[in-house]
């Protein structure tokens, strides 16, 4: 924004201090002059003649002018120093802001001293810089991983086409099947990236959603996959009303159930899907059997392109964005995502969302 040039805050404070001091001093001198010239007795000095009174007034005027001049100089100098001292923290914050604007997000204000308004501002700015630095680092890492993941199917497709072009006698059925598999993976990855971006932007309309219905629909859709993998699906729970995007919350539930199926035991695995109510919130829990997970591994599973263990059941191409999408959707709905490893193997994933408050029908008059 273009602004007209103006006085600095330091100069304004200086003039304010000096002006206030001058006004206070002038009022004090005027009061003194009135006291000396209007009152008959001042201490032990007795004013007897009008001529003597005029003499006092004439002697007082130069002294008052000299006093005001001294106070003006003193007020300007002292005000300038005091304003500079008061605004020093603000100058430090301004320097940190300009440094951050150049792209150096690692810089911090770290304002010393006791708590006051400037230090609260500096601490809030440092917190914002730390979050922004972490967000930028995450975005860069995500972009690098996404580029790598998208490049892989394209490179495989190019290799398959190069082989087919140099070997005309190669079985085209096998080539088409492999190209279809690679193309499906690329499409799934692209759709997952778009869904992740949509959830992160929170660009959706909030509607009434029952998470128990989302759980039933997800388990019914994925039941054939569970049967092929020898996994038993068990769904139970209460009505869980919340507000949000039905499509995104269904995607959240589907991703959790799908991950619980494909990351399971080789045979006789189980997935439990339950919904429940807590004070002010609804809870969706997806729990499964599987390999034992270390506490160090579990927090990394929500990072994009993190696939956890290598054992994956089923032939569905994985893109490593399932739990990252779940976390993004939960955050967009002001919810929380908690991952807890089971001592017997597998994992318990808990999604907690704000409960939809029941609307009260207006009373009819009568």
C-alpha positions, -999 to +999 in steps of 0.1 A: +000+000+000+013+034-010+012+059+019+020+096+021+052+103+041+047+113+077+064+118+110+080+088+127+064+074+158+095+083+178+093+120+167+055+120+175+062+106+210+090+132+215+068+161+205+040+147+226+063+145+257+078+179+251+044+195+244+028+181+275+058+193+295+056+227+280+019+231+287+023+218+323+052+242+328+033+272+313+003+266+335+026+263+365+044+296+357+011+314+350-002+302+383+030+315+400+028+348+382-008+353+393+001+343+428+030+369+430+011+398+414-024+393+428-018+382+464-010+410+490+012+388+512+036+362+500+055+346+528+075+374+545+075+397+515+049+424+517+038+442+485+031+478+495+030+499+464+017+493+429+051+502+415+067+474+434+041+450+421+049+460+385+086+455+392+079+420+403+060+413+371+088+427+350+114+406+367+093+375+365+087+376+327+124+370+316+128+343+342+096+326+329+108+328+293+142+314+302+125+286+322+102+277+293+131+276+269+151+253+291+121+231+296+115+230+259+150+219+251+150+195+281+116+181+270+127+175+234+160+158+244+145+137+271+114+129+251+136+117+222+157+095+244+127+081+262+108+075+230+139+057+215+141+035+246+104+027+245+104+019+208+136-002+208+117-035+211+094-024+182+125-017+160+138-052+168+105-068+158+105-047+126+140-059+118+128-095+123+098-090+101+120-076+073+144-106+077+115-130+075+101-112+044+134-121+026+127-158+032+149-163+063+122-179+086+148-193+111+153-158+125+137-151+159+131-119+179+138-134+213+131-102+231+146-102+266+131-087+297+100-090+317+065-095+303+048-065+287+029-056+255+060-055+233+073-089+246+039-105+241+040-092+205+075-105+201+067-140+215+036-142+193+057-133+163+083-159+172+056-185+175+041-175+141+076-177+126+082-212+140+049-225+127+054-209+093+089-224+091+076-258+099+047-254+074+071-243+046+095-272+054+065-296+053+053-282+020+087-284+004+091-320+016+056-328+004+063-313-030+095-332-033+078-365-024+048-358-047+072-351-076+090-383-069+058-403-066+043-389-098+076-393-117+077-430-108+046-442-128+055-420-157+090-434-159+076-469-157+052-462-185+079-448-206+101-478-200+073-502-209+065-483-241+102-482-251+104-519-247+073-525-267+086-502-295+119-520-297+104-555-294+073-557-317+068-594-309+063-588-272+030-599-257+007-568-259-017-582-233+009-582-206+020-547-216-016-534-215-021-550-181+010-534-166+003-500-182-033-502-167-018-509-133+007-480-135-019-457-149-044-466-121-017-458-096-010-424-112-047-415-112-052-426-076-022-404-066-035-374-085-070-377-069-054-381-035-034-350-039-065-330-050-085-343-021-057-334+003-056-299-011-093-295-009-094-307+027-066-284+037-083-253+021-116-261+040-135-252+009-166-272+016-202-268+029-209-281+064-240-304+066-255-327+092-235-360+092-240-392+112-206-409+116-222-442+124-238-441+089-204-433+074-189-463+092-216-486+079-213-474+043-175-477+043-175-512+057-202-523+032-181-509+003-149-525+015-165-559+025-154-576-007-118-565-002-119-578+034-132-611+023-105-615-003-079-608+023-094-631+050-102-601+073-134-600+094-151-566+097-171-558+129-191-525+131-209-513+162-217-481+181-241-453+186-255-425+165-227-399+162-240-366+148-216-340+136-213-311+111-191-314+080-187-325+045-204-359+039-180-367+010-149-358+030-160-376+062-169-407+041-134-405+026-119-403+060-138-433+072-131-453+040-094-446+042-092-457+078-111-490+071-091-496+039-058-492+058-070-514+086-078-542+060-047-540+039-023-536+069-034-567+087-024-602+094-019-626+064-050-645+075-077-644+102-073-607+107-100-585+123-111-549+120-133-532+146-151-500+136-170-483+164-187-450+170-195-434+204-203-401+221-183-381+245-192-348+262-193-323+233-178-347+207-183-378+186-157-405+183-149-429+155-125-457+164-110-481+138-089-508+153-072-538+137-049-567+142-016-568+126+021-566+131+035-550+163+043-513+157+069-494+177+059-461+194+085-443+173+069-455+140+033-447+148+036-408+147+052-409+113+023-428+097+003-396+092+031-380+071+025-380+034+039-409+014+047-428+047+036-465+042+047-479+075+055-516+074+062-533+041+035-560+045+005-548+026-024-571+018-043-569-015-035-558-050-047-522-047-019-498-057-010-477-026+001-440-028+010-434+009-015-406+014-043-425+033-036-413+068-023-379+056-057-373+040-074-385+072-055-361+093-061-332+069-099-339+069-100-342+107-081-309+110-105-292+085-134-303+107-118-290+139-112-326+150-083-346+163-066-378+151-049-401+176-028-432+167-022-458+195-003-491+189-019-522+203+001-544+225-011-575+207-002-560+173-020-537+150-031-501+157-061-482+172-069-450+154-093-425+170-110-396+153-128-371+176-150-345+160-172-318+175-207-330+182-236-314+163-258-295+188-295-303+185-315-275+171-345-264+192-377-258+173-393-224+179-423-223+201-456-215+185-477-187+199-512-193+213 
